[in-house]
Amino acid sequence: MSAAPAPKPAPERLDLAGLRAEFPIFAARGAGFHYLDNAATGQICRAAAEALLAFETRARANVKRGVYRLADEATQAFERARAEIAAYLGAREAREVVITSGTTHALNIAAHSLCARLRPGDEILLSRAEHHSNIVPWQLAGARVGAVIRAIPLDDEGRLDLDRLDALVTRRTKVIAVTHCSNVTGAVTDLGKLGEAARSVGAVLVVDGAQRVPHGPVDVQALDCDLYAFSGHKLFASTGAGALWIRRELAEELPPFLGGGEMIRRVTIEGSTFAAPPHRFEAGTPPIGPAIALGAACAWLAGLDWARIHAHETALLDRLLSGLGTIRGVRPIGPAGLQARAPLVSFVVDGVHPHDVCQLLDARGVCTRGGHHCAQPLHDTLGLEASTRASIALYNDAADVDALLEGLEEVVRRLA
């Protein structure tokens, strides 16, 4: 019996130049462009941009309703995108994926539909690290039914303090809604503990995955959650589309959020019956082109070497944290180490407003974000009004980090 052929040796380094070439903006902007605002929105990859352009210019038609060839092709492309998104999330089947306009829309669906099952006095458990889109919808929906909002506190590093779960999770707890990864501290949530706590009382676990999905495929089955939301524009696709994964058994029980065309089975003046999931959650014409672009991005991203990309992103994060530690008056927020954190860092420059920091950095071609990052409760907990944030994606390089650090040294010299 002949021996199996030896595997080809893997390249020692990530082909960063080839990866960056898949994002047209870098060639368009040229040298001196350092984009570090990826937590707000990522740059669109070529696969997504081409899919969007192809649909809008050569294959545009409404979906789910036409019987002519062009409409049928559009519907097939839309449903293929749903399957590509489902594969990226590790869903059991495509029908568990609801196409939305983004994370905010997805979490509003979750809040409205789940709160319709609650009773006065039932509790919704959030955390103080949440983005406003995972707080306000629960407040609005909970107020309608008399549900009570409770909050998981944070530890000294800005992580969720899960040691207090036993006191917070009770038989009154019906929903636990948390971020997979903080958009301020980068801290990654231990969803295993939360999933176990939710199961112990029959609660539903909702996860805001907006900041996690740009760093590689996820497995919603392994995460043991019930709903998972994210946005396409952070996942290197276009704006205007996102997704909400809902565990199939739960989706079949939930009422719709929005009413209108395509989410119904039968309508009379006296009443209506609704379509099966996911369509009952997709009222009206969906964001067809952006959804197709999102599917294309998921398919392209799924084929990348994420072990090498994770190593690359972690090295850049280490370079950034180490560099920040050498600059007088600059205080990073969040975990001190590299474990269980995404490659983003928020920081404060003593005596300098984050908007001034961002403007001076922009003069050097460095794009960062200044403000409360739609996370005021987290900043309140930290005793801050605002912070500056630098967020790394797969296409960033050491030059981006070094440009930021050099710019911060100038900020300190001129303003601190």
C-alpha positions in Angstrom: 0.0 0.0 0.0 1.5 3.3 -1.0 1.9 6.1 1.5 -0.4 9.0 1.4 1.1 12.1 -0.2 2.6 14.5 2.2 0.5 17.6 2.8 1.7 20.8 1.3 3.4 23.0 3.9 1.2 26.0 5.0 2.6 29.4 4.3 4.5 30.8 7.4 2.6 34.1 7.3 -0.7 35.4 6.4 -0.8 36.9 2.9 -1.9 40.3 4.1 -1.2 42.0 0.8 -3.5 39.6 -0.9 -6.1 40.0 1.7 -6.0 43.8 1.6 -6.4 43.6 -2.2 -9.8 42.1 -1.7 -11.0 45.4 -0.2 -11.1 48.0 -3.0 -10.9 51.0 -0.7 -7.2 50.5 0.1 -6.1 50.8 -3.5 -8.5 53.8 -4.0 -7.2 55.7 -0.9 -3.5 54.8 -1.3 -0.7 55.1 1.2 -1.3 57.0 4.4 -4.9 55.7 4.9 -5.2 54.0 8.3 -8.7 52.7 8.9 -9.2 51.8 12.6 -13.0 52.3 13.0 -14.0 48.8 12.2 -16.2 48.4 15.2 -18.5 51.1 13.7 -18.4 49.7 10.2 -16.1 47.5 8.2 -14.9 48.1 4.7 -16.8 46.2 2.0 -15.0 43.2 0.5 -14.8 42.7 -3.3 -17.1 39.7 -3.2 -19.9 41.6 -1.5 -19.5 44.7 -3.6 -19.6 42.7 -6.9 -22.6 40.7 -5.7 -24.5 43.9 -4.8 -23.6 45.6 -8.1 -24.6 42.5 -10.1 -28.0 42.2 -8.5 -28.8 45.9 -8.7 -27.7 46.3 -12.4 -28.3 42.9 -14.0 -30.7 40.9 -11.8 -33.0 43.3 -9.9 -36.5 42.1 -9.2 -38.7 41.7 -6.1 -38.5 38.4 -4.3 -41.0 35.8 -3.0 -43.8 36.8 -5.2 -43.0 36.9 -8.9 -43.5 34.0 -11.3 -41.4 35.4 -14.2 -37.9 34.3 -14.7 -36.1 37.4 -13.4 -38.1 37.4 -10.2 -37.5 33.7 -9.7 -33.7 34.2 -10.2 -33.8 37.1 -7.6 -35.6 34.8 -5.1 -33.1 32.1 -5.6 -30.2 34.5 -5.1 -31.9 35.8 -1.9 -32.5 32.4 -0.5 -29.0 31.3 -1.4 -27.7 34.3 0.6 -29.8 33.1 3.6 -28.1 29.7 3.3 -24.7 31.3 3.2 -25.4 33.3 6.3 -26.8 30.2 8.0 -23.6 28.3 7.2 -21.4 31.1 8.6 -23.4 31.0 11.9 -23.4 27.2 12.1 -27.2 27.1 12.0 -28.8 23.7 11.4 -30.8 25.0 8.5 -31.3 28.2 6.5 -34.9 28.8 7.7 -33.6 29.6 11.1 -32.1 32.8 9.7 -34.3 36.0 9.5 -33.0 38.7 7.1 -33.1 42.1 8.8 -31.8 45.6 8.2 -29.1 45.1 10.9 -28.5 44.3 14.5 -30.9 47.0 15.8 -33.8 45.7 13.7 -32.9 42.1 14.8 -32.9 42.9 18.5 -36.2 44.8 18.2 -37.7 41.7 16.6 -36.4 39.7 19.5 -37.6 42.1 22.2 -41.1 42.6 20.7 -41.7 38.9 20.0 -40.4 37.6 23.2 -42.0 40.2 25.4 -45.4 39.3 23.9 -45.0 36.1 26.0 -44.2 37.9 29.3 -46.4 38.8 32.2 -46.1 41.6 34.8 -43.3 41.0 37.2 -41.3 38.8 34.8 -37.7 39.8 34.5 -35.3 40.6 31.6 -31.6 40.4 32.5 -29.2 42.6 30.5 -25.7 43.8 31.4 -24.1 47.2 31.9 -21.9 46.5 28.9 -24.6 46.5 26.3 -24.9 48.6 23.2 -28.1 50.8 23.4 -29.7 48.6 20.7 -29.6 45.7 23.3 -31.1 47.9 26.0 -33.7 50.3 24.6 -35.8 47.7 22.7 -36.1 45.7 25.9 -37.1 48.7 27.9 -39.8 49.7 25.4 -41.2 46.2 25.0 -40.9 45.4 28.7 -42.7 48.5 29.7 -45.7 47.5 27.7 -46.1 44.2 29.6 -44.8 45.3 33.0 -41.6 43.3 32.8 -38.7 44.3 35.1 -35.2 45.1 33.7 -32.3 43.9 35.8 -28.6 44.3 35.1 -25.5 42.1 35.4 -22.7 44.3 36.9 -19.2 44.6 35.6 -15.9 43.7 37.2 -12.8 46.0 37.4 -11.8 45.0 33.8 -15.2 45.8 32.3 -16.2 42.1 31.9 -19.6 40.8 33.0 -19.4 39.8 36.6 -20.8 36.3 36.2 -20.0 35.3 39.8 -23.3 37.0 40.8 -25.5 35.0 38.4 -27.0 32.9 41.2 -28.5 35.9 42.8 -29.6 37.5 39.5 -31.1 34.6 37.7 -34.4 33.4 39.3 -37.6 31.8 38.3 -38.8 35.2 37.3 -36.0 35.5 34.7 -37.5 34.9 31.3 -35.0 36.6 29.0 -31.2 37.1 29.2 -29.9 39.4 26.5 -26.1 40.1 26.4 -23.4 41.1 24.0 -21.0 38.4 22.7 -18.3 41.0 22.7 -18.3 44.6 24.1 -17.9 47.4 21.5 -16.0 49.4 24.2 -13.8 47.1 26.1 -13.5 44.2 23.6 -14.2 41.8 26.4 -15.7 38.5 25.1 -18.6 37.2 27.2 -18.6 33.7 28.6 -21.8 32.6 27.0 -21.5 29.1 28.4 -22.2 30.2 31.9 -25.1 32.3 30.8 -26.5 29.5 28.7 -26.4 27.2 31.6 -28.0 29.8 33.9 -30.8 30.4 31.3 -31.5 26.7 30.9 -31.7 26.2 34.7 -34.8 28.5 34.9 -36.2 28.0 31.4 -35.1 31.5 30.2 -34.2 32.4 26.6 -30.7 33.6 25.8 -30.4 36.4 23.2 -26.9 37.4 22.0 -25.8 40.6 20.2 -23.0 39.3 18.0 -22.3 42.5 16.0 -18.8 42.8 17.3 -17.9 39.1 17.2 -18.8 38.0 13.7 -16.2 40.1 11.9 -13.5 37.9 13.6 -14.5 34.6 12.0 -17.4 32.2 11.7 -19.4 31.3 14.9 -21.2 28.2 15.9 -24.6 29.1 17.4 -25.2 25.5 18.4 -22.0 25.4 20.5 -22.8 28.8 22.0 -26.1 27.3 23.4 -28.0 30.5 22.8 -31.5 30.9 21.4 -31.2 34.0 19.2 -28.2 35.6 17.7 -28.1 39.0 15.9 -25.6 40.8 13.8 -25.1 43.5 11.0 -23.8 43.1 7.5 -21.9 46.4 7.4 -19.6 45.2 10.2 -19.1 41.9 8.4 -17.5 43.6 5.3 -20.7 43.7 3.3 -23.0 46.7 2.5 -25.1 48.7 4.9 -28.8 47.9 5.1 -28.8 44.2 5.9 -28.2 41.9 8.9 -29.6 38.8 10.3 -31.3 37.3 13.3 -30.8 33.6 13.9 -33.6 32.0 15.9 -33.6 28.4 17.1 -36.1 26.7 15.0 -38.3 25.4 17.9 -38.5 28.8 19.4 -39.2 30.6 16.1 -42.2 28.5 15.5 -43.7 29.7 18.8 -43.0 33.4 18.5 -45.5 36.0 17.1 -44.3 38.5 14.4 -43.1 42.0 15.1 -44.0 43.9 12.0 -47.1 43.3 9.8 -47.6 43.6 6.1 -47.0 41.8 2.9 -45.1 38.5 2.7 -45.4 37.6 6.4 -49.0 36.3 6.2 -50.7 33.1 5.3 -54.2 34.5 4.9 -55.7 38.0 5.5 -59.3 38.9 6.0 -60.8 42.0 7.4 -61.6 40.0 10.6 -58.1 38.7 11.1 -54.9 37.2 9.7 -52.8 34.1 10.0 -49.1 34.2 9.6 -46.5 32.5 7.5 -44.0 30.0 8.9 -40.6 31.3 10.1 -38.5 32.9 8.9 -41.0 34.7 6.6 -43.4 35.8 9.4 -40.6 38.0 10.6 -39.8 39.5 7.2 -42.7 41.9 6.5 -42.6 43.8 3.2 -39.8 43.9 0.6 -36.6 42.8 2.3 -33.2 44.5 1.7 -32.6 42.2 -1.3 -29.3 43.5 -2.7 -27.6 44.1 0.7 -28.7 40.6 1.8 -27.2 39.0 -1.3 -24.0 41.0 -0.6 -24.0 39.8 2.9 -24.3 36.2 1.8 -21.4 36.7 -0.6 -19.3 38.1 2.2 -20.1 35.2 4.5 -19.2 32.7 1.7 -15.9 34.4 1.0 -15.0 34.9 4.7 -15.8 31.2 5.5 -13.1 30.1 3.2 -10.3 32.1 4.9 -7.6 30.8 7.2 -9.0 32.1 10.5 -6.3 30.6 12.6 -3.7 32.8 10.9 -6.1 35.8 10.9 -6.7 35.4 14.6 -2.9 35.3 15.2 -2.4 38.3 13.1 -5.2 40.3 14.8 -3.9 39.3 18.3 -0.4 40.4 17.4 -1.7 43.8 16.3 -3.8 44.1 19.5 -0.7 43.3 21.6 1.3 45.9 19.6 -1.4 48.5 20.3 -1.8 47.8 24.0 1.9 47.8 24.5 2.3 51.0 22.6 -0.5 52.8 24.5 1.2 51.8 27.8 4.3 53.9 26.9 2.4 57.1 26.1 2.0 59.5 29.1 -1.6 60.3 30.1 -3.2 57.6 27.9 -5.3 55.1 29.8 -6.7 52.0 28.0 -10.2 50.7 29.1 -11.0 47.1 29.6 -9.0 43.9 30.1 -5.3 44.3 30.6 -4.4 41.0 28.7 -5.1 39.4 25.4 -7.3 36.5 26.6 -11.0 36.5 25.7 -11.0 39.9 24.1 -11.5 41.2 20.6 -8.9 43.4 18.9 -10.4 46.7 19.8 -9.2 49.2 22.4 -11.0 52.2 23.9 -8.9 54.7 25.8 -8.8 58.1 27.5 -6.2 60.8 27.0 -6.1 62.8 30.2 -7.3 66.3 29.7 -8.3 65.9 26.0 -11.8 65.3 24.7 -12.1 62.2 22.4 -13.4 64.3 19.5 -10.2 66.4 19.6 -8.2 63.2 19.7 -10.0 61.9 16.7 -9.6 65.1 14.7 -5.9 65.3 15.3 -5.5 61.6 14.3 -7.6 62.2 11.2 -5.1 64.9 10.1 -2.6 62.1 10.0 -4.9 59.7 8.1 -5.9 57.7 11.1 -9.7 56.9 11.4 -10.9 56.3 14.9 -14.1 56.8 16.8 -14.8 59.2 19.7 -17.8 59.3 22.0 -19.8 56.9 24.2 -20.1 54.4 21.4 -23.8 53.9 22.1 -22.8 52.4 25.5 -23.6 55.1 28.1 -24.3 52.7 31.0 -20.9 51.2 30.5 -19.2 54.6 30.5 -21.2 55.6 33.5 -20.0 52.5 35.3 -16.4 53.4 34.5 -17.0 57.0 35.5 -16.4 58.4 32.0 -18.4 60.6 29.7 -16.7 59.3 26.5 -13.6 57.6 25.1 -11.6 57.1 21.9 -11.8 53.7 20.2 -9.4 52.0 17.8 -10.7 48.8 16.4 -8.7 46.3 14.3 -10.0 44.1 11.4 -8.4 41.3 9.3 -6.9 43.8 6.8 -5.1 46.1 9.2 -1.4 46.0 9.5 1.4 47.2 11.8 1.6 50.5 9.9 -1.9 51.3 11.0 -1.1 50.7 14.6 2.1 52.6 14.5 0.4 55.6 12.8 -2.1 55.7 15.6 0.6 55.5 18.3 2.6 58.3 16.6 -0.5 60.4 16.3 -1.3 60.0 20.0 2.2 61.1 21.0 1.5 64.3 19.0 -1.9 64.7 20.7 -0.3 64.5 24.1 2.5 67.0 23.1 0.0 69.5 21.7 -3.0 69.2 24.0 -2.4 67.3 27.2 
